Amino acid sequence: MERKRESEISVISVTSENPSSFRLFRFLFRAFILCAPIIINFPINGKPQPRQPRVGRKYTTLERLEPERLRAVREERLRYQSSRKTPTLITGFEDYRAIMHAHAEDSSHTGGTRSELLTAAKQAGVRIILLSDHVRPPRDFISQSWHGIREGVLFIPGAESEGFIVHPTRSIISSYTNKNWKTRDGYIRLVKQDGGLIFLSHVEEKLDWGTAELDGLEIYNHHTDFMDEGEFVLWLRGSFTNPERLKRVQQILTEFPMEVFGASQDYLSQIIAKWDRDLEVQSLTGIAANDCHHNQVFTINAAGPDAIVISIVGDPPRKVTAQQSPQITEMVKDRKEGDLIARLDFDPYERSLSYVTTHILLRKYNEKSVREALKQGHAYVAHDWLCDPTGFAFIAERNDKQRAIMGDQVILEKGLRLRLAAPVIGTIKLFRNGIVIGESKSDKLIFNLNEAGVYRAEVWLEIDGEQRPWIYANPIRVVNENTKQTKTKREYETNENNETNEKA
């Protein structure tokens, strides 16, 4: 038997019933390049296996990618944006759009640079970026990274390491290299020295991990959300050797770039449930993991009269022949060696940064204030791509005076109530100890408090007949007067600048 050249791909068989094959890498698109030949065994008109319904869903991801669905989503987004009104509920804090879990120039599979990240941040209105480099000793992810304000964007260095997103206040690379810690708790203590931040990352893989000493966890991670999109991945793989389908992919990506990017958006129920469970015993700030790399860029080039070469950031080019997939003959017709057939860029930074963010509430725009706000939970998570949530407020008040904002703890007293204000009308869900206790369609909420508990809120928007999560507020913890102060939280101190007012 003749041995294949290393540049060619052997044929293997994988089906949608074997999802483990799609989880080899942190983003399922990337699995295409390493297992590209499976596209040959996937029928062009084959129907995907039925899947379990997901919260708020009416359509599968493939159905969401149909042009009429994408157009409807765009129209809904524009309608919400044109109707938004800045909430008049004053909190005394400024709302800053921040990106957490961001990669640039940190590994071979990261395609973007810090300069590109900065340019995209300015385009997207992002004012704070917390970098999360992949650790590559001896390179120091603190001292050899960007730190401070650059062109109006505050950069805070950090790393994705040992299952966490970490932002130490000083270099720990020597301790990391020498493995000076022996346990997970030891690593947490190392990071938190002198005010370092640490958040549980990729929570879907760590639902049984303890969070007692952490500052928070990722309640939404874009990569995590994509992990169950095996049907879409099979469909996309088939597109690379199907000229007609490839044209359709190019067309929708050009005409509806943001809608394509958001087509896989879901509510991560298991992760939210873990957050709710852990919140009952401790404070834990919920953050969004953008997990941007700008590495989902596919190029397809002609490789002679009967083959194509498919490339993706961080992996060697892979060759597919007409013998393996007959339609390649049509794709390379009248093309020369090396001619570009298609380039598909799914995740430029400006798109990633516009998709989901952590909004941080600050009185002062500096690193110290950012760190303190994230420790206290003065933040909310939002899918900004659906509608700009800036100005969203969730507070506790008594006698028209603000007593707490998101992340704070407040003592239960007669007359204490919760208030919420959002820029547009949506479905507001109020939770107590992880259970929905109220739901209404509005842009405002007033709820009188008569029992202690952990109260948080979500706002959902109806988009093309589906319910999509838009805003996740960090909780307000309401305690009885004799309850011990919750770990890492300070009782909220009111002053005359924090009174709740309505603008005239």
N, C-alpha and C positions, 0 to 999 in steps of 0.2 A: 504494500500500500504506500502510495506516495505521501510523504510528509508535507503538511501544509506549511507555507511560509509564515513566519511569525506575524507578518503584517496583515494576514488574512484572519477571518473569524470563523471558527468552527460552529456548527449548528448544534444548539442544545434545545431542550424542550422545557418550558416553564409555563404554567397556567395560572389564571387568577385564583385558583384554589390553593396555590402555594405561595402565600404572601411573604413568607420569610425571604424569598429570593429578592424581594423589593426593598428589604430593610438592611442591606449591606452597607449603605452609606447614609449620611445624615440628611440627604435630600434625594427623593426618589428619582428625580430627573437624572441624577448622576449615574444611577444604576444602568441606564440605557447603554452608556458607553462600554461598561465592563461586561454587560450581558447582551450586547446589541443583536446577536443573531436570533434572539427569540422573536424578533419582529417577523421573521420569515415564517414562523409557524403560527402566527396570529392571523386568523381570517379577516380580510378587509371588511367584510360585512358581518362579521361575527357579532353576536349580541353579548354584552357583558353579563356576568352572573348577577342575579338579584342581590341587593344588599339591604341591611337593616336600615330603617328610616333614621334620620338624624334630626335633632331638635330644631324646629322651625323650618325644616326643609320641605319643599314641594317638588323640587327637581333634583336629578342627579347632577354631578359636575359636568358630565358630557352634555346633558340637556341645557345646563346653564351656559354652555359655550356655543350654543346655536345662535346665529346672528340676531334673530328676533328677540331672544332672551337678553343678550348682551345690550341690544339697543334699548330694551325696556328698562334694564338696570341703569343705564346711563341717564335716561329721561327721569327716572325716580331720583337719582342722585342730584341732578340739576334742580329738580323741583324742591327738594329739601334745602339745598344750599341757597336757593333764591328766597325761600321763606324764613330763613333763620333770623332770629333776633337775639342780640346779646342779652343774657339774663340780667335782671335788675337786682338780684339778690347779692348784696355786697358782703364779701368775706374778709376784706382787709389784706388779701393775698393776690399776687399776680400769677397768672396761669402761663407756665412755660412748657412748650412742647419739647419732649426729650426722647432720645433713642437709646435704648439699653440693649445689650447683646449685639454689638456691631463689630464686624470683622473688616480689616483693611490691611494689606501688606503683611499678613501674619502667617501665611502658609502657602504651599503650592496650589491648593485648591481654592484659594481666595483670589478672585480676578481683579478686584478694585484696589485703588490706592487711597491714601488719606486725603490727598488733594481732591480727588474725585468725590470722596465722601463729604468734604467741606463744601464743595460747589453744590452738591445735591441738597445739603442741609439748608443752605441759604435759599435755594429754590423752593424747598418744602416748608420753610418757616420754622425749622428746627433750631432751637437755641442751645441745646445741651446734648452732647453725645458721650455716653459712657462706653468706651472701647472694651472689647473682650477678646484679646489676642489669644490664639492658640500658643501655648507655652513652648518655646524652642530654645532651651539653654544652649549656650551661655547668654543669648540675647535676653536682655532685661525688659520685661513688658511694662515696667514702670519708668525707669530712667531713660530708656531708649524709645519711648513712645511720645506722642503729643500730649502736652499737659498745659492747661490754661486756655485763655481766650484767644482765638484766631479769627479775625474778620467777623466778629460778632457771634461766634459760636464757642461755647465753653466745652473743652475736651477734658475728660477725666479718664486716665488710663486704668486698665484692669485686664483680667484674663478669664477665659473659660477653662476651668481646671478642677480636676478631682470631683466632677459632678456638680460644680457650682459656678456661678458668676461671682468673681471676687474683685474688690476694689480696695486694696490695702492703701494706707496713707504713706507708705515707704516701701522701698525695695525688699522683697522676700526671696529673690532669686537664689541667693546663696543657701538659704534654708531649704528651698525647694530642691535644688540640685543635690544637696547632701542628705535629703530626706530626714530632716531633724525632727519631724513629727512621726509618731508611731501609729496613731489612730486617726479616724475621721474627725473626732472631737479635737485632737491635737492640731489638725490643719485649720479647723475653724478658729481656734484660739490664736494661731499664728496670723491669720488674716485680720482678725478683729483687733489686734493690738493697736493702740493709739487711734482708735476710731475707724478702722477699716470696715467695709461693707461686704456682706456675703449673702447670696441668694441661691436657693435651690434651682437648678437648671434642668431642662428636659425632664420635667416631673413625671411624664408618662412612663419613664423607665424606673422611677424611684417612689412609687406610691406608698411604699412601706418605710421610707426613710424618715427618721425623726427630724423635726425642725425647731426643737426647743431653743437652740442657741443661734438660730439664724435671724437675719433681719427681714427676710421675706422669701417669696418664691415666684416663679413665672406662672401666672395664671393663664397666659396665652403665649404660645410660641408658634411662629409661622411654620417652622419646620415640622413641629409636632402635628399641627393641623393638617399637613400634607401627607403624613405617614400612611393614611388609610386610603390613598387615592390610586390604588392599584389598577382600577379600571381605566382611569385617565392615562396612566403611564403606558399601559398596553396600547391604548389608542394613539398616543403621541409617538410611540416607537414605530407603529405601523405607518405613521405619516412620513417618516424619514425615507422610506423606500416606495412611497405611493405618490406620484407627482401631483395628482389632482387633490389629494388630501393635504399635501404639503402647501399647495397654493392657498387652500382654505385657511390653514393655520397662519400663514403669512398675512392674509387679508384681515382676519379678526385681530391679530396681534397689532397690526398697523392701525386699524380703525378703532379698536376698543382696548387699548393697552391696559388701562387700570381695571376694567371689568374682567379681562382675562386673568389678571393677577389675583383678583379677589374671588374668582369662581370657586375656589376650594374652601372658602371661609365657613367655619363651623363653630359651634359652642362646645368647648372641651369639658364635658360633663364630669368625667372622672377627676380631672385636675381641680375643677371648682369644688367638687365634693370633698376632696382632701383639704383644700384651703378652708372650707367651712368647718370641717372636723377639728383641724388644728387651731382655728381661731377661737374655739370655745375654751381653750386652756391657755392661750398666749396671744400676744400681738404678732402679726405677720403681714408685712406689706405686700400687696399684690402688684406685680409689675408686668409689662409686656416685653416679650423677647422678640425683637425685630429679626434677629439672626440673619442679617444681610451679609452677603459675600460678593455680590455681583459675579457669580460664577455659573449661572444658568444661561450660558451663551453657546448655542450650537451653530457650527458652520459645516456646510456640506459642499464638497468640491468634487469636480470630475477627476477621475484617476484612470485616464485612458478610455478606450472605446467600450469597456464593459464593466466598469467599476466606479464606485464613489468612495470618498474618504470622509468620515464623520469625526468631528473634533469637538471637545469640550474642555473648559479650563481645568488644568491640573492633571489631565490624563493624556496618554499618547494617542495620536490619531488611529482610527480603526477603519479597516477597509472592508467593504461589502461588495460582492461581485454579482453580475447578472445571473450567474449560475445559481446563486443562492436566492436571489430575488429578481425575477425576470423583468419587472417594470423599470429596473435601473437602466436598461437599454434605452428606453424612452427619455430618461432623465439626462443622459449624457449625449444624446444625439446632437450633432453639430457643435459640440463643445470640445475644447482643447484640454489637455492635461493641466490640472490646477485651476481651471475656470471655476468661479464661485457659482454654485447652484442656489444656495439659500443661506441666510444668516438670521437666526432667531435669537433675539435677546429678550429673555423673559423678565430679568430682574435688575435693570439698571438702578443705581442707588436712589435716584430721584423718585422712582416708582416704589421701591421698598420703604423709603422713609415717609412716603405719603400714605402708606397702608395702615399701619398700627403704631401707636406711640404710647408712652407713659407721660401723662401731663403732671408736672410737679408744681405745687403751690409754694411760692416763695415771697418773702418780704424783701430779701436782698439777693441780687443776682451774683452769686459767687459759689465756689466749690464747697466751702464750709456749710453754707445754707442748704445746698443740694443734698449733701450727705445727711444733715440733720433731718431734712424733710423726708427723705427716703426711710430713715430709721423710724420716724414718727408715723409714717403712713399718710403724709400730706400729699396725696397723689391719687390719680385715677387712670384707668386704662381705657383707650378709645380706639375704635376703627375709624380714623380720620377720613379714610377714603370714602366712607358713606356720606359724611357731612362733618363740617368743622364743629367740634364740641367745645371750643374755647369759651370759658366763662361758666361752664357747668359748675353747680354748687350743691353740696349736700352737707347740712349743718344741723346742730341741735341748738335750740334757743329757749329762753324763758323770759317772760315779760319783755319781749321784743329785743332782748339782748343776747348776742351770740355767746354760746357756752362751749361749743366744740365744732370742729370741722372734721373732715375725713381723717381717720387715723387716731383721733383723740379718745380719751376716756372721760366720762362725765358722770356725776352722781345723780341718781334718780331723785327728782323733787317734784312736788306738785306744780303743774303748769309747764313742765318740760315737754317740748315737742320737737319733732324732726321736720325739716323743710328741705325741699329739693327744687331746683330750677334748671331747665335744659333749654338750649337754643331753639329746638323745634319740638313739635308734638310727637311723641312716641309712646310705646307701651312701657310704663314704669312698673317695675317689680320690686317690692320691698320685702327683704328677708329678715327674719330673726332666727339666729342660731341655725342658719342654713335652710330654713323652711320659709316658703313664700307665705306672707301673711296679708298681702294686699297687692292688687294689680289694677291699674287704671290707664286709660289712654289720655295723656295730657302732657303738658310741658312743665307742670308744677305738682308738688305734693306737699301736703301738711298732714302730719300724723301725731296725735297726742299720745304720749308715752305714759304707761301705767305699770310697766314691769321691766325689770332689768333684762339684759341680753345683748348679744352682738348683732347690731343692725347694719345692714348694707343694702345697696340698691343697684339695680341694672336698668338700663334703658335700651329697648329694642326698637328697630325701625322696620316697617313693612316695605319690602323692596320686591317689586314684580310678583306680588302674591305670596311672598315668603317672609317669615320673621327672621331678621338677622340681628345678632347682638351688636350694639353700638358702644355703650358706655358701661364700665364696671367701676363702681365707686368703692374705695376702701372703706372699711366699716367704722362706725362710731360705737364704742363700747359703753353701754349704760350699766352702771353698777349701783348696788345698794350702798348706803353710807358707810356701813361697817365692812365692806369688801376690801380685801388687800389690793394695793396698787398692782396693775398688770405689769409683767416684765417689760422693761425697756421703754415704757411710756410714762410721760409726765402728765399730770393733770393739767388741762388746758387753762392758761392764765388769760383772763379777759382784760381788755382795757378799752378806753373810749374809742380807739380806732377800729375796734372789732365789732361794734354794735351793728346789728342788722338794720339796714336802711333800704328803702325803696327810692330809686331815682325819680325825680319829678318828671 
